[in-house]
Amino acid sequence: MNAQERRGTTDMAKLEITSAELFGEQQEIIILHAGGEYRLRITSNNKLIMTK
């Protein structure tokens, strides 16, 4: 069940996803956007940092 289903909404204009759903067991993911590569990572202080 995804976050949207848990909230009971069918609003497809917005996507809500937890960091656990996004990262799984990983600490860093790569997001491809407009020809660029962005890294989103969880820091040792449990914060999110995105870098290009």
C-alpha positions as CSV (number, residue, x, y, z in Angstrom):
1,M,0.0,0.0,0.0
2,N,1.5,3.4,-0.9
3,A,1.2,6.7,0.9
4,Q,-1.6,7.9,-1.3
5,E,-3.7,4.8,-0.6
6,R,-3.1,5.1,3.2
7,R,-4.5,8.7,3.1
8,G,-7.5,7.5,1.2
9,T,-7.2,10.1,-1.6
10,T,-7.3,9.7,-5.3
11,D,-5.7,13.2,-6.0
12,M,-3.4,12.3,-8.9
13,A,-2.0,15.8,-9.1
14,K,0.3,15.2,-6.2
15,L,2.5,12.2,-5.4
16,E,3.4,11.6,-1.8
17,I,6.0,9.0,-1.1
18,T,7.9,8.2,2.1
19,S,11.7,8.3,2.1
20,A,11.6,4.5,3.1
21,E,9.6,3.8,-0.1
22,L,11.9,5.9,-2.2
23,F,15.2,4.7,-0.8
24,G,14.5,1.1,0.3
25,E,17.7,-0.1,1.9
26,Q,19.9,2.4,0.1
27,Q,21.4,5.6,1.6
28,E,21.7,7.3,-1.8
29,I,19.6,7.4,-5.0
30,I,20.2,9.0,-8.4
31,I,17.5,11.1,-10.0
32,L,17.7,11.8,-13.7
33,H,16.1,15.1,-14.7
34,A,16.3,17.2,-17.8
35,G,19.5,15.5,-18.9
36,G,21.2,16.0,-15.5
37,E,22.0,13.5,-12.7
38,Y,21.1,14.5,-9.2
39,R,22.1,12.5,-6.1
40,L,19.7,12.4,-3.1
41,R,21.2,11.0,0.0
42,I,20.4,10.4,3.7
43,T,23.1,11.9,5.9
44,S,24.4,10.5,9.2
45,N,22.1,13.0,10.9
46,N,19.1,11.5,9.1
47,K,18.7,14.6,6.9
48,L,18.2,14.7,3.1
49,I,20.8,16.3,0.9
50,M,20.5,16.7,-2.9
51,T,23.5,17.5,-5.1
52,K,24.1,17.8,-8.8
